Amino acid sequence: MDSGHLITIQHLKKHFAMGAGKFTALNGIDLTFDKGEFTGIIGPSGSGKTTLLNIIGSLDVPSEGKAIVMGKSVGDLGAREAAMLRKTKLGFIFQSYNLLQVHTVYENVEFPLLLLGIDAATRKQMVKDALEWVGLTDKTSSRPAQLSGGECQRVAIARAMVKKPEIVLADEPTANLDAANSHHILQTMEKLNHEFRTTFIFATHDEKVIGYIRRKIFLEDGKVAKDELITKS
């Protein structure tokens, strides 16, 4: 059914109730994604970018059509199965970081590994590796309030990557950052994409992000307006 693709989107529609009627956020999306992609879903606010990302991430379900992620149809998963897919195969990077404020950098990055029941010695090495990837080994004991915005986003990347997920979904990950921090973070994600063949899918309209991605999917009014591969020199 999914032709061997990592992600297959078929005739996907998503409606939201609005007053007595409904708003159609996604209106007949057909897409596939393969392992190792570094792809941007691009479009203005309200074009359906975040909705599509949320469905791929099993945080939401289709109203019509299918989203098949790693062989599993998102709309057919129970709550426990969807949670297991997120826990084991997916990493999320949000615009607002979503860090646990009362916990240290180390504890924030360790959290996904605790959910997986990984033993303490292995967790310690995995957290150390993840913080090295993002250049934050000197901030292990700091709390989010003691960090800059760029450092908080790097912690969020480390947390998303610590379990080496198959897919990382990044929703406007550079929106709150200056140019220098944005480029540092994008270069880090590019390096992880090359090193682990992790599939990255961004929802963005940030030109800085668009400069790094290797495939651009343009959404307009809930439909795919254009889908193009970028040849990097």
Helices and strands as residue ranges (DSSP letters): E 7-18, E 21-33, E 38-42, H 49-56, E 64-69, E 72-73, G 74-76, H 79-89, E 90-94, H 105-115, H 120-133, G 137-139, G 144-146, H 149-161, E 167-171, H 179-196, E 199-204, H 207-210, E 215-220, E 223-229
